[in-house]
Amino acid sequence: MAKPLVAIVGRPNVGKSTLFNKICKRRIAIIEDTPGVTRDRIFQDAEWLGYQFVLVDTGGIEPESEDIILSQMRRQAEMAMEAADVILFLTDAKSGLVAADYEVAEMLRHTRKPVVLAVNKVENKIDQQTVYDFYNLGMGPVYEISAEQSLGLGDLLDELVSYFDKIEEPEEEATYITIVGKPNVGKSSLANQILGQQRSIVSDIPGTTRDSIDTPFFRDGKKYIITDTAGMRKKGKIERDSVERYSVIRSLAAVRRADIVITMIDAQQGITEQDVKIAGYVDEEGKPSIIAVNKWDAVQKDTYTIEKYKKEIETDLAFMTYAPQIYISAKTGQRVDKLFPLIEKCLHNANRRISTGLLNDCIREAVTAVEPPSSGGHRLRIYYATQISTCPPSFVLFVNDTKLMHYSYERYLKNYLRKTFDFSGTPIRMMIRNRNENKN
């Protein structure tokens, strides 16, 4: 990555996510008093006095813990430290200097990276008295701050940016790929398989991924950002104001921002009501989409198995028949390499623009093949059509009376467009307008 990378590390619940949000100037990381809420690395662009950099929020480090999740959180933090140009070591004035701080400090010394030590939650004179204890860590100057109250952040950031050069060249645009699905469907495993590293924590425990996690990477000279989202359960099962509720909100926001969405389905469970709702949301947002049926290696198969699954998807996701299906195993990597040709094809089709001449030729052919509907002695007449946008491809048809356009005939026209031009992988939008609406 062209921009310097700054990783925030420290014990759980010292305020890393609060500081992350303050520096990034918006609420990105989930904040909760419960230790271990931030489990994976979260990347976000940040800027201070003209210096641009990438900030990484990490899960808390528990050096001696043998808990599976906590040990994986520690590994994620270690990976962030390995990749970082500068490390921001955050501690807590309220709890004071503890043995785990010494152990984290020792880990940081082995990285041989610049480390800036900050003591958070310094909000009164009693807190200030505990700050001097942190000099015993031998990490150099100690910066006292309150992330919650935005105290001392200027001096801290001045110290951080002093370690890297100012970035002037603009970063090239990236393609955003968002992975969505129910909990435990294999989203993190797929992200890790694509990236070729243990980027997200993988566990059989549903809800392991809490935040929508962006990771930039390059493939065939092109930059992508893959977003692993939290699993979306039924609304009724999510407690109000819970961490999970905010996680789902982030997942939905990641779909809105995406250039293309991979909608994952568990092959062992088949399509559920929740799968339909998630796919429906992706379709409503007008996003190019691929349906990835995961855990295909675990399904007992015969000659008709794949056809059975295809028909089930086409029936239950009838509104999304444009989305190509791929049958994968994120765990073993089976067919994962086939995803990127599909991604590029879907993106190409979502950006497809049809000339007005060709478009109207197509509409005339469709009208000749199947006569438009009529009502009360009046028949629908389509005067002309034009494409108004891409991503998704959107068309306006000007007619004599919009009330005469039946939804079934509109669907027929969309399908005719798909048959004539390749719009596989992307929804298309069609707006019907009275001809005189175009006159000023």
MARLOSE-167311 format. One record per residue (C-alpha): x, y, z. Coordinates in steps of 0.2 Angstrom, whole numbers, plus 5000, padded with zeros to 4 digits. Example, Ala and Ser with C-alpha at 12.3 -4.5 7.8 and 13.67 -1.06 7.14 Angstrom:
2
506249785039506849955036
This chain:
440
500050005000500650174995500150265011501050235028500150115039499850145058499250005069498450035086498849895098498549865116497649765129495749735127494649885132495950015133494950125121495750075104494150085094493650255102495350325097495250245080493550335077494150495083495650505072494650445057493250575062491850455060491150305069491850155060492450035073491149965085491350035103490749935118491349915136491449725133493249675130493549585114492249675103493449725090494149555084494849585067495949715059494949865053495749975040495350155036496150305028496550455039497350625038498350745049499050915043499150855025499950685030498850545023499050365031498050205034497550175052497249995058496149955073496549785081495749665093496549675111498049575115497949455129499749385129499449225140497649185135497349015128495549055123495349015104494549185099495749285110497249185103496749225085496449405090498249405096498849335079497849465070498649605080500349525077500049525058499549715059501149755068502149655055501349765041501349925050502650075047502250145064501450065079500350165092500350075108498850115119498750095137497450135151497650265165496150205174496750025176498550085178500149995172499849805173500849645169500049625152500649795147502449745150502149585139501449685125502849805126504049665124503149605109503249775101505149785104505449635094504549715079505949845077504649965072504450145078503250135093502250285100501650255118499950335123499050325140497250345137495750395149496850535157495350645162495850715180497350745191497250565199497350495181498850605177499850535192499750365185500450415168502250425175502150235179502150205161503850265158504450105166503950015150505550095142504650145126505150325126504050485128502250445135500850545127499350565139497650575130495850555132495150485116493350505122493550685126494750715111496150785123497950775118497650695101498550835092500250805100500050625098499650635079501150755077502250625084501550485073501650575056503450625060503950455056503350455038503550555022502050655016501150565002500650674987500250554973498350504973497950324975497150234961495350184961494950014968493549894965492549854980491949674982490749644997490349465004488649445012487649305019487049225035488149195050489349045048489049025029490949045026491149235022492849255031493449085024493149145007493949315010495449225017495549105002495549254990496849344999497949195002498149235021497249225037496549395036494949375045494649265061493849095056492848995068491348875068490548995081489249105072489449295074491449285075491549425062490849585071491349725059491349745040493249725037494049805022495649735015496549804999497449684987498049674970497649544956498249554938498849734941497149794947496749854964495249774974494549804991493649654998492449675012492049535024490449575033489549515048488249375046486549445045485249355056483349385056482949555063481849475077483349375084484449535086484349625102484049815101485649915104486749765104488449745096487649635083486349765078487749885073488649755064487249725053487049905050488849905044488549755033487149845024488150005022489549895014488249835001487850004997489650054994490049894984490449884966489949694966489249584979489549394982488049324990488449164999487249025003487648865013487448715002487148605017485648705022484948755006484048925003483248995018482049135021483549245027484549205011483049275001482949435012484849465010484849434991483349544990484249684998485749664986484549674972483649824978485249914979485549874961487249794963488049664952487949504961488649324961487849184970489149074978488548914985489848864998490248705007489948614991491348484996490248435010488648395000488248214995488048214976487348124962487048154943485548274947486248364962486848524954485348544943484248524959485148664967485048774952483148754950482948794969483948954967483049004952481348974961481749054977482749194970481749224955482049404956483949374954484049254940485349374932486649324945487849184939487949034951489548964957489748804968491348824979492248764995492948915003493848795015494748695002494848824988493748724976493248834961493748994971494949034956493449044945492649194954493749324947493249294929491449304934491749464944492549554929491149494918489849554930490649724932490949744913489049704910488549824924489549964915488749914898488050064888486850034873486750164859485050244857484950174840485249994845484150004860482650064850482949934837482849804851481249874858480449874841480949694838480149654855478549744851478449654834478649484842477349514856476049644855475949774869474449764881472849864879471449924890469750004887470150004868471750094870473450004866475150044874476250124862478150144865478850294856480650274860481950224873483550284880484850224892485150354906486450274917487550124921487850024937486549964936486049994917484450094918483250134904481850254901480450214889479250354883477450294880475750354876475050304893476050234908474450154915474450034900476149964904475749804913477149734925477249574915477549664899478849764907479649604913479549534895480449694889481849674902482049494897482149534879483549664882484449534892484249414877484849534865486349614875487349524888486749594905487149434915487749474933486849644934485049694938484349824925483149964929481750014918480750174920479150214911478650394906477250474897477950554881477350734886478350724902479950744892479350904885479751064893
